[in-house]
Amino acid sequence: MDLDKTPAGPRTPERFEPGEGCLTTAIRIPVRIVVLVLVVPVRVVWDLLAAGARVVHRSVLSPVGRGIGLVCSWVYETLLAPVGRALGVALVWLGKALFVRPWVALWRYVVVPVVRYGFVVPVVWLYERVLTPVGHGIAFVCAWVYETLLTPIGQVLGVVLVFLGKALFVRPWVALWRYVLVPVVYYGLVVPVVWLYRQVLTPVGHGIVWLLTGIGKGIALAAVGVWTALVRLVVLLLITPVGWFYRAVLAPVGREIADAIGVAWRIAGQISRAIGRGLKWLAWVLVGQPVSWFYRAFCTPVGHMVRDYVWAPAKKAAVETGRAVGSALRSVGQTVGQARRDAWRALVGSPRPAEPVEASLDGARTLGSTTTVPGAVPAPEISLRKQV
């Protein structure tokens, strides 16, 4: 009895997605094959360009950029910065000498003295000595004339003019407005207009508003019905077919194309990596292994032989030679110094030995001491040079 049999019945496909049919599943594989054939060369070229760009950046652009940066930094620090500072100092000095100091001197020694002693001082003297007393006198005379003559006359004229103005220009117009214009306008215009507005225009306006309201409601209902019909017609004839075409055709086609491009790009990447690994293995077999064998079998022994039998003895001999030359130079220096000292001693003589100096016995304060002893007689405060 076979226990591994699955129960009979419909089974769901492994890659089944809701909304897909047999036609979509049948078209998917050819589309992906065609897209893969078109994408593989593009992916290989892309990987080659990316690898080449990384190699160029790592091997050429970065060292060249660092070298250019170092050269530019050296040129700036060694040449441009000192030259710029010197030029800046020279330009500042030249600018001050050409544009600042002449104008400052002109302002300080020409304009200011001329304006001060040629205009300001005379004007101040004229104001203080002439205009101020004259102005005070004129002000005193004007004040006396105003207080003594003009003020009483002005008060009398003001009262007379006010009375004449009211009698001629105010009271006639007030009486005309109060007793003629107001009654005529009120009873001849305002009262009839108010009666006409309340008894005639208000009922007529209410009727017109009610009629227009009814007509507007009818037009609005008709417009709403027409708009609803147009909307339903547009939805039925345009939006529904377009939506069905998008859902049934464009969306599946676009989704399949996008999935096919993604799958083809991943497969092309794997193929490109496989090709790259094969080329790497081929390059290692054809170039790397022979070069490595040549380096291990020939270059390394030759280098060790040169290091042990040529470079080490040469380095040792150079060190011994340097030590011998240094010792000889030090001996020559000592000999020359001794000869120079002997020659100087023969010309000048031996230096006189130093004589001991007796210390002062009194503890009083001197120029060389800042302490005092109570009861001691103070020594004369004279310098040692004058005592000798």
FENRAUR-V760708 format. One record per pair of residues at least 24 apart in sequence whose ideal C-beta (glycine too) atoms are under 6 Angstrom apart, sorted by the first residue. I is the first residue (numbers start at 1). GAP is how many residues later the second one is. D is the distance in whole Angstrom. If there is no record, write none. Layout:
I	GAP	D
I	GAP	D
This chain:
24	228	6
28	228	6
31	229	5
32	228	4
32	231	6
35	225	4
35	226	6
35	229	4
36	228	4
36	231	6
39	225	4
39	226	6
39	229	5
40	228	5
40	231	6
43	225	3
43	226	6
43	229	5
44	228	5
47	225	4
